[in-house]
Amino acid sequence: MEAAAAMKYSPEDPQGARRRKRQNAGSEEWFDSLPSPREEE
């Protein structure tokens, strides 16, 4: 049996909106910084 990793932040995180604003979530730069499951060669 495998255990799932703990969530880093809860979906009900009261600081979530501030964190997303600070990280500029949703911007083009933020999107490009996300890891990709496969790198195209």
C-alpha positions as CSV (number, residue, x, y, z in Angstrom):
1,M,0.0,0.0,0.0
2,E,1.4,3.4,-1.0
3,A,0.7,6.5,1.0
4,A,0.1,9.8,-0.7
5,A,2.3,12.7,0.1
6,A,0.9,15.4,2.3
7,M,-0.4,18.5,0.6
8,K,1.9,21.5,0.9
9,Y,-1.0,23.9,1.2
10,S,-4.6,23.2,2.0
11,P,-7.2,24.3,-0.6
12,E,-8.7,26.4,2.2
13,D,-5.4,28.1,2.9
14,P,-6.2,31.6,4.2
15,Q,-2.9,32.9,2.7
16,G,-3.5,31.3,-0.7
17,A,-4.7,34.5,-2.4
18,R,-1.7,36.5,-1.1
19,R,0.8,33.7,-2.2
20,R,-0.7,33.5,-5.7
21,K,-0.5,37.3,-6.1
22,R,3.2,37.3,-4.8
23,Q,4.1,34.5,-7.2
24,N,2.2,36.2,-10.1
25,A,0.3,33.0,-10.7
26,G,-1.4,32.8,-14.1
27,S,1.1,35.0,-15.8
28,E,3.1,33.9,-18.8
29,E,6.4,33.9,-16.8
30,W,4.8,31.8,-14.0
31,F,3.4,29.3,-16.6
32,D,6.8,28.9,-18.3
33,S,8.5,28.2,-14.9
34,L,6.3,25.2,-14.2
35,P,7.9,21.8,-14.6
36,S,6.9,19.8,-17.6
37,P,6.3,16.0,-17.4
38,R,8.1,15.6,-20.7
39,E,10.6,17.8,-22.4
40,E,10.2,17.8,-26.1
41,E,13.5,17.3,-27.9
